[in-house]
């Protein structure tokens, strides 16, 4: 049960961090975009930026 709680907490914190990074990505300039995309891909390598 402890392992399950740890994994759920880790998953929730990842989701929270991803939502913050996605919000920053919308507002970011070119130089900052690359850094933010790097952080997003570190958390979720399969994530693709939605087409505009």
C-alpha positions as CSV (number, residue, x, y, z in Angstrom):
1,X,0.0,0.0,0.0
2,X,2.9,2.4,0.7
3,X,4.3,1.9,-2.7
4,X,1.0,2.7,-4.3
5,X,0.7,5.9,-2.3
6,X,4.2,6.9,-3.3
7,X,3.5,6.3,-7.0
8,X,0.2,8.2,-6.9
9,X,1.9,11.2,-5.2
10,X,4.7,11.1,-7.8
11,X,2.1,10.9,-10.6
12,X,0.1,13.8,-9.2
13,X,3.1,16.0,-8.8
14,X,4.2,15.2,-12.4
15,X,0.7,16.2,-13.7
16,X,0.8,19.4,-11.7
17,X,4.3,20.2,-12.9
18,X,3.3,19.5,-16.5
19,X,0.3,21.9,-16.3
20,X,2.6,24.6,-15.0
21,X,5.1,24.0,-17.7
22,X,2.5,24.0,-20.4
23,X,1.2,27.3,-19.2
24,X,4.7,28.8,-19.2
25,X,5.2,27.4,-22.7
26,X,2.3,29.4,-24.1
27,X,3.8,32.6,-22.8
28,X,7.4,31.9,-23.6
29,X,9.7,33.5,-26.1
30,X,12.0,31.5,-28.5
31,X,15.0,31.2,-26.1
32,X,12.9,30.1,-23.1
33,X,10.7,27.8,-25.2
34,X,13.7,25.4,-25.8
35,X,14.4,25.2,-22.1
36,X,10.8,24.6,-21.2
37,X,10.4,22.0,-23.9
38,X,13.5,20.2,-22.6
39,X,11.9,20.1,-19.1
40,X,8.6,18.8,-20.5
41,X,10.4,16.1,-22.5
42,X,12.4,15.0,-19.4
43,X,9.1,14.4,-17.6
44,X,7.1,13.0,-20.6
45,X,9.3,12.1,-23.7
46,X,6.3,11.2,-25.9
47,X,4.5,14.5,-25.4
48,X,4.0,16.5,-28.6
49,X,3.2,20.2,-28.8
50,X,-0.3,20.6,-30.1
51,X,-0.7,22.1,-33.6
52,X,-1.8,25.7,-33.7
